[in-house]
Each structure stands twice: as C-alpha cells, then as structure tokens.
Amino acid sequence: MKSIDEHIQKDQSEIQAAKNTGDDAKLRHLTDELKSLEEYKEHNPEDKHDPTSLELYCDANPEADECRVYDD
C-alpha cells in the first residue's frame, strides 16, 4: 500500500468478502488490523504512509522494550 487510507479501504473490502464467505479467522484478523490502522491514523493525523506492523504495535504500546528510542 502507498498510504494508510488505501490500506484501510482494502481492509474494509476484505472484511466484507470474509463476512460473505464465512471466514471467521480472516474476519477477526482484518477487524483487529483495521482497528489498529484507524487508531494509528487518529494518533498521527499528519502521517499518511502505510505503517508497518511494528509502528502499529509501538503506537499502541509505547512503553514496550521494542519501542524504546535511545538518544546517543
């Protein structure tokens, strides 16, 4: 994806497809991913790029060891 908006649109259409086929596992995964993308977009309105899974995780868990940034 080029932007977070494209990724959100893709997930929304895939959620509908998963509902239509009854794929509950895919539906749960996509719903969680969509929630994370929407929260990221809300917290970073100026950022338009498609965030990585690490960026999504760190946005939700800034205190996690994986997300710490050290100044030299």
C-alpha positions in Angstrom: 0.0 0.0 0.0 1.1 3.5 -0.6 -1.0 5.2 2.1 -2.8 4.3 5.2 -6.1 5.4 3.6 -5.6 2.8 0.8 -4.8 0.1 3.4 -8.0 1.0 5.4 -10.1 0.8 2.2 -8.5 -2.6 1.3 -9.2 -4.0 4.7 -12.8 -2.8 4.7 -13.5 -4.5 1.4 -11.7 -7.7 2.5 -13.8 -7.7 5.7 -16.9 -7.6 3.6 -15.6 -10.5 1.5 -14.7 -12.5 4.6 -18.2 -12.0 6.0 -19.7 -13.1 2.7 -17.7 -16.3 2.7 -18.0 -17.0 6.5 -14.2 -16.9 7.0 -14.2 -16.1 10.7 -10.5 -16.3 11.3 -9.7 -13.9 8.4 -12.5 -11.6 9.7 -11.1 -11.4 13.2 -7.6 -10.7 11.8 -8.8 -8.0 9.4 -11.0 -6.4 12.1 -8.1 -6.2 14.5 -5.8 -4.8 11.8 -8.4 -2.2 10.8 -8.8 -1.1 14.4 -5.0 -0.7 14.7 -4.8 1.3 11.5 -7.7 3.6 12.5 -6.1 4.2 15.9 -2.7 4.9 14.3 -4.4 7.4 11.9 -6.2 9.1 14.8 -2.9 9.4 16.8 -0.9 10.5 13.8 -3.2 12.6 11.5 -0.3 14.2 9.6 1.3 10.9 8.8 -0.1 9.5 5.5 2.2 6.5 4.9 1.1 2.9 5.4 2.6 2.0 8.8 4.4 -1.3 9.4 3.2 -3.8 12.0 6.0 -2.5 14.3 4.8 1.1 14.0 1.2 -0.1 14.8 2.4 -2.0 17.8 4.5 0.8 19.1 1.7 3.3 18.7 -0.5 1.1 20.9 2.4 0.1 23.3 4.9 2.9 23.5 6.3 1.6 26.8 7.3 -1.8 25.3 11.0 -2.6 25.1 10.8 -3.0 21.3 9.6 0.6 21.0 12.2 2.4 23.1 14.3 5.0 21.4 17.7 5.9 22.9 19.5 9.2 22.4 23.2 9.0 22.0 
